[in-house]
Amino acid sequence: MPVKKLAEQEKAVKPKPGRGGARPNTGPKPLEPKIRRSVGLSARQWVIFDEAGGNDWLRLALDSMQTRVQKALDDV
C-alpha cells in the first residue's frame, strides 16, 4: 500500500511545464465581422495600394464613402 500513496503524491506535486502557451482566437473581437474577398491588381496598382495604406486605407475610404452616401440620402 505505501507504493500507491507515493505514486499519488508524485502526481499531485509534479508541476506542469511552462505557462500553457497562447490560446487561439483570444483578444478583442472586431466590431463587425469581416468577409474575405480577393481583388486582382497589377504590380503597379499593388504598389499604389500599399503606399496608400493597404487594407486600413481601403476600409477608411469605404467608410467615408458610406458617410457621404448616407448624408446624400438624408438630404433627399
N, C-alpha and C positions, 0 to 999 in steps of 0.2 A: 503493500500500500504506500509506503513512503515514496516510491518511484513515481507514482501517479501525481502526488502532491507537488513534487519537484517539477514535473513537466508543466503543470498548471501555473506555477509561479513564474517559470521562464516565459511562458506565453504572455502572461499579464504584464511583465516588466519589459519585454522586448519593444523598444520604440520603433516607430516607422521611419524609414529613411527619408530625408528631405522634408519639404513642406507640402508635398502632394501635387505640385505642379499647377499650371494655369488651367482653368476650365474653359471650354469653348463657349462662344455666344454669351460672354459676360460683358458687362459695361452698359452704358446708356443706350437705349433703343432709339432709333430715328423717330422724328415726329410723324412722318408719314412714310409708309413702305416704298421702297424703290423697286422699279421694274427694270430689269436689264434689257438693253437694246443694243444693237450694233449699227454702226454707220460706216459707210465707205468713203474715205477721203484720200486724195492724192498725197504724195510725200510733202509737197509744198503746203497743202492745206493742213496736214498734221503739224507742221512746224508753226504755222499761224495759230492753230488751235492751242498748242502747248504754250506759245508765247502769250496768248491772250489770258491764260489761266486754266486751261483744261476744263475738267468737269465742274469745278467751282464756278468758273466764268459762265459756262453754259447754264447752270442752274440759276445764277443771278440774272442772266439775260432772259430766261424763260419766266422767272418770277416778275421781273419788271414789265415784260410784255403782258403778262396776266393782269397786272395792276392797271396798265394803260387800257386794255380791252374792257376790263370791268368798269373803269371810270367812264369810258365812252358809252357803255351800255346803261350806266346810271344816268347819264346826261340826256338820254333819249326819252 
